[in-house]
Amino acid sequence: MKDISKYQPKNILVIQQRQLGDVVVTTPVFAHIKKKFPDTKLTFLTEAKCLPIVQFDPYLDEIICFEKGKNFWQQVQFYLNLHKKDFDVVLDLQQLPRCQMATLFSGAKYKLTFNPRHAYRKFLYTHFDAPENTEEYTSFSKCRMLSPLGVVAQEMRPKIYLLEDERKKAQEILFSLGLDKTKNFITLDATHKHPKRRWKYYAILVKKILDLYPDFSFFVLRAPGEEEQVQYLLEIDKERVVMPKNPLSLRETMACMEKASFHIGNTSAPEHIALALNIPALIILSETASFWHYNPKNPLKGEAKQIEVRLDDSIYQKYIKEKQAYENGENSSFKEIEFPLINLISVENALEKFINLVQSPYYL
């Protein structure tokens, strides 16, 4: 691969098609690029649903959204228009089919990405040394893909930029729910589109936290169509567990989250958003969430902690062993629990971690 560490790009395209959480953790990439190349035009390509995450990001010069639901010729026109923008460097952070199509049509001289999952994809890119996933936080891994340009990746938490008008609107929403400026509240994300990733003990945890901390309240988060998943939580305490009558927009939700004292949940996007807003968070990790954490090697003072609640490995291994014995006909008394991995995490474990977070919510 050609040495481009001294190259001075004029027009860079960064591609992260989806999802919300993945776009949140992409924001340090923008800062890395602009700090290294302040005069370079920086364009970001993503799906329209992710646009609220990067709105008003000071490091972006342009945001382009993929066009969904268009016919073949309209799609062709979209990529031809992309080609006309004359990019000289493209950074593909996801390698999905439309990301690869955009990379190809960008016409960029240099095409950067992580090490392709399939060998046949390598012909699309000029530089692909960085591994896709490492033990570092995902943002750091993404920034390392810029290394061929001489960019040195540094620990940097993601950031979301809110407007003052949005903050005022959030305060009005919170006040209408009885959460004024003097009250501590916890945003709670107890939903997930996949039933196997829903922790069934949230109600018990909420009750214990309310009993332990009389000054705390809960602000329940949900997207349109998720009301049934969280309705039971509102019955715990109608004064201290609240939720807006109508779903908020993503920008409104983030502006409300910014005023929270803590966040609790098991879905990746809100956890990454909490980190971007510097809100301490307790994360109930499912079996597929090995990279949902932010553990900088040298954390800065004042940055919010994210404490993980993971399944004790000894309990997990015992369960798997018993399940295998049952499948082999060696243990007839075994009963497979519903959605085992996340629901093997105990309330006691989660509460202990939350108490630790309350006692020390920020890096000192």
C-alpha positions in Angstrom: 0.0 0.0 0.0 1.2 3.5 -0.9 2.6 5.7 1.8 0.1 8.6 2.1 1.1 9.9 5.5 2.2 13.2 4.1 -0.8 13.6 1.8 -2.9 16.7 2.2 -6.5 15.9 1.3 -8.8 18.6 0.1 -12.1 16.8 0.2 -12.9 13.8 2.5 -16.0 11.7 2.6 -16.7 9.6 5.7 -19.4 6.9 5.4 -21.3 5.3 8.3 -24.6 4.1 7.0 -26.3 3.1 10.3 -27.2 2.5 13.2 -27.8 5.4 15.7 -25.2 4.2 18.2 -22.7 3.5 15.4 -23.1 7.1 14.2 -22.6 8.4 17.7 -19.3 6.7 18.1 -18.2 8.0 14.7 -18.2 11.6 15.9 -14.5 11.5 17.2 -13.5 10.7 13.6 -14.7 14.1 12.5 -12.6 15.8 15.2 -9.5 13.8 14.4 -9.8 14.7 10.7 -10.4 18.4 11.2 -7.6 18.8 13.8 -5.2 17.2 11.4 -6.5 18.9 8.2 -8.4 22.1 9.3 -8.8 23.4 5.7 -10.1 20.1 4.3 -13.8 19.9 3.4 -15.4 17.1 5.4 -18.6 15.4 4.3 -20.5 12.7 6.1 -22.8 10.1 4.4 -25.4 8.3 6.5 -29.1 7.3 6.6 -31.7 10.0 7.2 -32.7 8.5 10.5 -29.2 9.1 11.8 -29.1 12.7 10.8 -30.2 14.1 14.2 -27.1 12.6 15.8 -24.7 14.7 13.7 -26.8 17.9 13.2 -24.9 21.0 14.2 -21.6 19.1 14.6 -19.0 21.9 14.1 -16.5 19.6 12.4 -18.8 18.7 9.5 -19.1 20.9 6.4 -21.8 18.8 4.7 -24.1 15.9 5.5 -25.6 13.7 2.8 -28.2 11.1 3.4 -28.7 7.9 1.5 -31.9 7.9 -0.5 -34.1 4.9 0.3 -37.1 3.7 -1.6 -36.0 5.2 -4.9 -36.1 3.4 -8.2 -33.0 2.1 -10.0 -32.4 5.1 -12.1 -32.8 7.5 -9.1 -30.3 5.4 -7.2 -27.9 5.6 -10.1 -28.4 9.4 -10.2 -27.6 9.6 -6.5 -24.3 7.9 -6.9 -23.4 9.9 -10.0 -24.1 13.1 -8.0 -21.8 11.8 -5.3 -19.1 11.2 -7.9 -19.4 14.8 -9.1 -18.3 16.1 -5.6 -14.7 15.2 -6.4 -13.6 13.5 -3.2 -9.9 12.7 -3.0 -10.2 10.5 0.2 -13.1 8.3 1.3 -13.3 6.5 4.7 -15.7 3.6 4.7 -16.5 2.7 8.4 -19.0 -0.1 7.7 -18.5 -1.9 4.4 -22.2 -2.5 3.8 -23.3 -2.9 0.2 -24.4 0.8 -0.1 -21.3 1.9 1.7 -19.2 0.0 -0.9 -21.2 1.4 -3.7 -20.6 5.0 -2.4 -16.9 4.2 -2.0 -16.7 3.0 -5.6 -18.6 5.9 -7.1 -16.8 8.5 -5.0 -13.9 8.3 -7.4 -11.6 9.1 -4.5 -7.9 8.5 -5.1 -7.5 6.9 -1.7 -10.1 4.7 -0.1 -9.6 3.7 3.6 -11.4 1.1 5.7 -10.8 -1.6 8.2 -9.4 -5.0 7.2 -12.2 -6.3 4.8 -14.2 -9.2 6.1 -14.0 -10.9 2.7 -10.9 -11.0 0.5 -12.8 -10.1 -2.7 -13.7 -6.7 -1.2 -10.1 -5.6 -1.0 -10.1 -4.4 -4.6 -12.4 -1.5 -3.6 -9.9 0.0 -1.2 -6.4 1.3 -1.2 -5.7 1.1 2.5 -7.2 -1.4 5.0 -4.7 -2.3 7.7 -6.8 -1.4 10.7 -8.6 -4.2 12.5 -12.4 -4.0 12.5 -12.8 -4.4 16.3 -10.3 -4.2 19.1 -10.5 -4.2 22.9 -10.5 -0.4 22.8 -13.7 1.6 22.7 -15.3 1.6 19.2 -14.6 5.3 18.6 -10.8 4.6 19.0 -11.0 1.7 16.5 -12.7 3.9 14.0 -10.1 6.7 14.4 -7.3 4.2 13.9 -8.5 3.7 10.3 -7.2 7.2 9.6 -3.6 6.1 10.4 -2.5 5.9 6.7 -3.1 9.7 6.5 -0.7 10.2 9.5 -3.5 10.7 11.9 -2.6 9.4 15.4 -5.7 8.1 17.2 -6.3 9.5 20.7 -8.8 8.6 23.4 -11.8 10.8 22.8 -15.4 10.3 23.9 -18.1 11.0 21.3 -20.0 14.2 21.4 -23.4 15.5 20.4 -24.0 19.2 20.0 -27.3 20.6 21.2 -28.7 24.1 20.7 -29.8 26.4 23.5 -33.4 26.4 22.1 -33.4 22.6 22.3 -32.2 22.8 25.9 -35.0 25.2 26.8 -37.6 23.0 25.2 -36.3 20.0 27.1 -36.6 21.9 30.4 -40.3 22.6 29.5 -40.9 18.9 28.9 -39.2 17.9 32.1 -41.1 20.5 34.1 -44.4 19.3 32.7 -43.6 15.8 34.1 -42.8 17.2 37.5 -39.0 17.1 37.0 -37.8 20.6 37.7 -34.2 21.8 37.9 -33.8 20.8 41.5 -34.7 17.1 41.1 -32.3 14.3 40.3 -33.7 11.9 37.7 -32.5 8.8 35.8 -33.3 8.2 32.2 -34.3 4.5 31.8 -34.1 2.6 28.5 -35.9 -0.7 29.2 -36.8 -1.5 25.6 -35.3 -3.4 22.7 -36.6 -4.5 19.3 -35.2 -8.0 19.9 -37.1 -9.8 22.8 -33.9 -11.7 23.6 -32.2 -8.5 24.6 -34.8 -7.3 27.1 -33.9 -7.7 30.7 -37.0 -8.7 32.7 -36.0 -7.4 36.1 -36.1 -3.6 35.4 -39.3 -3.1 37.6 -37.6 -4.7 40.6 -34.4 -2.7 40.1 -36.5 0.6 39.8 -38.4 -0.2 43.0 -35.1 -0.8 44.9 -33.5 2.4 43.6 -36.6 4.4 44.5 -36.6 3.0 48.0 -32.8 3.6 48.4 -32.8 7.1 47.0 -35.9 9.1 47.9 -34.8 12.1 45.9 -34.5 10.2 42.6 -37.1 9.8 39.9 -37.1 7.9 36.6 -37.7 9.3 33.1 -38.7 6.4 30.9 -37.5 6.5 27.3 -39.2 4.8 24.4 -39.5 5.1 20.6 -42.9 5.2 18.7 -44.6 1.8 19.0 -42.7 0.8 22.2 -45.4 1.9 24.7 -46.4 -1.7 25.6 -42.9 -2.6 26.5 -42.6 0.1 29.3 -46.2 0.7 30.4 -45.7 -1.6 33.4 -42.9 0.6 34.7 -45.3 3.6 35.0 -47.4 1.6 37.5 -44.6 1.4 40.0 -44.9 5.0 41.2 -46.9 7.5 39.1 -45.2 10.5 40.7 -41.6 9.3 40.4 -41.7 7.1 37.2 -42.8 9.3 34.4 -42.9 9.4 30.6 -44.1 11.9 28.0 -47.6 11.2 26.7 -46.3 11.3 23.1 -43.0 10.0 21.9 -40.3 12.7 21.7 -38.1 13.3 18.7 -34.6 12.0 18.9 -33.2 15.6 19.4 -35.8 16.2 22.1 -34.9 13.0 23.8 -31.2 13.8 23.8 -31.8 17.3 25.2 -33.8 15.7 28.1 -31.1 13.1 28.6 -28.5 15.8 29.0 -30.2 17.1 32.1 -30.3 13.6 33.8 -28.1 12.6 36.7 -27.7 9.0 35.5 -28.8 6.7 32.7 -29.7 3.0 32.9 -30.4 0.7 30.0 -29.3 -2.2 27.7 -29.7 -0.8 24.2 -26.5 0.5 22.6 -27.6 3.8 21.1 -28.9 5.4 24.3 -25.7 4.2 26.1 -23.5 5.8 23.5 -25.7 9.0 23.6 -25.3 9.1 27.4 -21.6 9.0 27.0 -21.6 11.7 24.3 -23.6 13.9 26.7 -21.2 13.0 29.6 -24.0 11.3 31.6 -22.9 8.4 34.0 -24.5 5.2 32.9 -25.2 1.7 34.1 -25.3 -0.8 31.2 -27.0 -4.2 31.4 -25.0 -6.1 28.8 -26.5 -8.7 26.6 -24.5 -11.5 25.2 -23.8 -9.7 21.9 -22.7 -6.4 23.5 -19.0 -7.0 24.1 -18.0 -3.5 22.7 -20.6 -1.4 24.5 -18.2 0.2 26.9 -15.9 3.1 27.2 -12.8 2.3 29.2 -10.1 4.9 28.2 -6.6 4.0 29.1 -6.1 7.4 30.5 -9.5 8.8 31.4 -9.8 12.6 31.7 -11.0 14.0 35.0 -14.7 14.9 35.0 -15.7 12.4 32.3 -18.7 10.2 33.1 -18.2 6.6 33.9 -20.1 3.8 32.3 -20.3 0.8 34.6 -21.2 -2.5 33.0 -23.3 -5.3 34.5 -22.1 -8.5 33.0 -23.2 -12.0 33.6 -20.9 -13.8 36.0 -18.9 -16.2 33.8 -19.1 -19.1 36.3 -22.9 -18.9 36.3 -22.9 -18.8 32.5 -20.6 -21.7 32.1 -22.6 -23.8 34.5 -25.8 -23.0 32.6 -24.2 -23.9 29.3 -22.8 -27.2 30.7 -26.2 -28.2 32.1 -27.9 -27.3 28.8 -25.5 -29.4 26.8 -26.0 -32.3 29.2 -29.8 -32.0 28.7 -29.4 -31.9 24.9 -27.3 -35.1 25.1 -30.0 -36.8 27.2 -27.9 -36.7 30.3 -29.9 -34.3 32.5 -33.7 -34.7 32.3 -34.3 -32.2 35.1 -32.8 -29.2 33.3 -35.2 -26.5 32.4 -34.1 -23.9 29.8 -35.1 -20.4 31.0 -36.5 -17.9 28.5 -33.9 -15.7 26.9 -31.2 -17.0 29.3 -28.1 -14.9 28.9 -29.3 -11.4 29.8 -31.8 -12.7 32.3 -29.2 -14.6 34.2 -27.9 -11.1 35.4 -29.3 -10.6 38.9 -30.9 -7.5 40.3 -28.5 -7.6 43.2 -25.6 -7.4 40.8 -27.1 -4.5 39.0 -28.0 -2.6 42.2 -24.6 -3.0 43.6 -23.0 -1.6 40.5 -25.5 1.3 40.5 -24.6 2.2 44.1 -21.0 2.2 43.1 -21.8 4.5 40.2 -23.7 7.0 42.5 -20.8 7.1 44.9 -18.3 7.8 42.1 -20.0 8.8 38.9 -17.0 10.6 37.2 -13.4 9.9 36.8 -11.4 11.7 39.5 
